[in-house]
Amino acid sequence: MHSKLRNELIELGPADPTCDQFSDGLPYLDAVVHETLRIHAPVREATRIADEDDVIPLSEPVRTKSGQLVENLSIAKGTVLSIPLLLSISQQ
């Protein structure tokens, strides 16, 4: 993996890269940076406030403690939502 990034940067040459080269000419570097930020997020979470009532479907139904099967979440206008951005990776 490191060799792909190294080769891409070597092909760039010794001169400082331009903004166009960073945005268009270095796809592997772009992928490495995005993956690094995905795994090591610069912020732990984002907070949002629902500006209208909404219903969020779940990818799989969840059974509550009372035994009820829930297939979606109802979010009321004004609800504060905390969205975790930090990826937790378990050590194996």
Backbone torsions as a table, in degrees:
resi	resn	phi	psi	omega
1	MET	NA	-44.3	-178.7
2	HIS	-61.8	-32.6	-178.5
3	SER	-67.2	-33.4	177.4
4	LYS	-61.6	-46.5	179.9
5	LEU	-66.3	-44.3	179.1
6	ARG	-59.5	-45.5	-179.7
7	ASN	-64.1	-39.6	178.3
8	GLU	-62.5	-41.1	-179.8
9	LEU	-72.7	-34.3	177.4
10	ILE	-65.1	-41.4	178.8
11	GLU	-61.9	-24.7	179.0
12	LEU	-66.0	-31.4	179.6
13	GLY	96.1	176.0	-174.3
14	PRO	-78.3	-16.4	-177.6
15	ALA	-73.1	156.2	175.9
16	ASP	-64.2	135.5	-178.9
17	PRO	-69.9	150.0	175.9
18	THR	-87.5	168.8	177.3
19	CYS	-61.0	-38.5	179.1
20	ASP	-63.7	-39.1	178.9
21	GLN	-65.6	-38.6	178.0
22	PHE	-65.9	-40.1	-175.4
23	SER	-81.7	-30.2	-175.2
24	ASP	-117.0	-29.0	-168.6
25	GLY	-100.1	0.5	-177.4
26	LEU	-130.6	65.9	-175.4
27	PRO	-64.3	-35.1	-178.8
28	TYR	-71.4	-40.6	175.7
29	LEU	-60.6	-42.4	178.5
30	ASP	-59.5	-44.1	179.7
31	ALA	-64.9	-41.1	179.5
32	VAL	-63.3	-44.3	179.9
33	VAL	-63.7	-45.8	-179.8
34	HIS	-63.6	-40.1	179.3
35	GLU	-68.1	-39.2	177.8
36	THR	-62.6	-43.6	179.0
37	LEU	-68.7	-29.2	176.9
38	ARG	-67.4	-43.0	-177.2
39	ILE	-79.7	-39.2	-178.1
40	HIS	-117.0	71.7	-176.0
41	ALA	-60.8	138.1	178.9
42	PRO	-70.3	-19.1	174.2
43	VAL	-129.8	150.1	-175.7
44	ARG	-80.3	-33.0	-176.6
45	GLU	-156.6	162.9	173.4
46	ALA	-120.3	141.8	179.1
47	THR	-112.7	133.8	179.5
48	ARG	-133.2	155.7	175.3
49	ILE	-118.3	126.4	-179.5
50	ALA	-64.5	126.0	-179.6
51	ASP	-94.0	0.2	174.4
52	GLU	-159.6	160.6	175.1
53	ASP	-63.2	143.9	-179.2
54	ASP	-152.8	161.0	175.4
55	VAL	-125.0	125.4	-178.3
56	ILE	-107.7	117.5	177.8
57	PRO	-72.7	143.3	176.2
58	LEU	-92.1	148.1	179.3
59	SER	-67.9	-29.7	176.4
60	GLU	-140.1	141.7	177.2
61	PRO	-61.3	150.1	179.5
62	VAL	-122.9	137.8	178.3
63	ARG	-96.0	127.2	179.6
64	THR	-78.1	173.0	178.4
65	LYS	-59.9	-31.2	-179.4
66	SER	-80.6	-4.3	178.4
67	GLY	96.3	-4.0	179.5
68	GLN	-71.9	138.6	177.6
69	LEU	-92.4	122.0	-177.2
70	VAL	-111.5	128.6	-178.6
71	GLU	-109.1	-9.0	178.7
72	ASN	-155.2	165.7	178.4
73	LEU	-115.5	131.3	175.3
74	SER	-93.0	126.3	-179.9
75	ILE	-114.5	121.0	-179.7
76	ALA	-85.3	149.1	175.8
77	LYS	-54.6	135.2	-179.8
78	GLY	92.0	-7.9	178.8
79	THR	-67.7	134.0	176.6
80	VAL	-87.6	125.2	-179.4
81	LEU	-112.2	135.0	175.6
82	SER	-109.5	121.2	-176.0
83	ILE	-109.3	109.1	-179.5
84	PRO	-68.8	133.7	-179.8
85	LEU	-112.0	-20.8	-176.6
86	LEU	-79.2	123.7	-179.8
87	LEU	-83.3	129.1	175.8
88	SER	-97.9	125.6	178.6
89	ILE	-117.0	121.4	-179.7
90	SER	-78.4	143.5	177.7
91	GLN	-77.8	132.3	179.0
92	GLN	-112.7	NA	NA
